[in-house]
Amino acid sequence: MSENKKKKVTGIGGLFFKCKDPDGMKEWYSRNLGLITNEYGSLFEFRNTDRPEELNYLQWSPMKDNTAYYAPSKKKS
C-alpha cells in the first residue's frame, strides 16, 4: 500500500446511548421499524467492503440513563 493511500473504516462497533426507558425504546424500534431486539438491543450484520465474504457486526444498545457503563465519563444524558 502506498504511503498516501489510507485504509477505509469498515465499521464502528456499535451505537450505545443513554435513555430513560431502554425497554420502551427497544419495543418502539421493534414495533415501528422491525428491529429484532433482545436484552442488549439489536445486532446488525453487514459485509466488509474490501472482503465481501467477511461478515461484520454493529450493536445498537439503549441503556438506562443512570448506567455506570460509561464510567468514568461525567457526561449527562
Residue pairs with C-beta under 8 A, 6 or more apart in sequence:
1 7
8 49
8 50
10 48
10 49
10 50
10 56
11 46
11 56
11 57
11 58
12 58
13 58
13 59
14 58
14 59
14 60
14 61
15 58
15 59
15 60
15 61
16 59
16 61
16 63
16 69
16 70
17 61
17 62
17 63
18 62
18 63
18 64
18 65
18 67
18 70
18 77
19 25
19 62
19 63
19 64
19 65
19 77
20 64
20 65
22 62
22 63
22 64
25 62
26 35
26 37
26 41
26 42
26 62
27 37
29 35
29 37
29 42
29 60
30 36
30 37
30 42
35 42
35 60
36 42
40 59
40 61
41 59
41 60
41 61
41 62
42 59
42 60
43 57
43 58
43 59
43 60
44 57
44 58
44 59
44 60
45 55
45 56
45 57
46 55
46 56
46 57
46 58
47 53
47 54
47 55
47 56
48 54
48 55
48 56
63 69
65 77
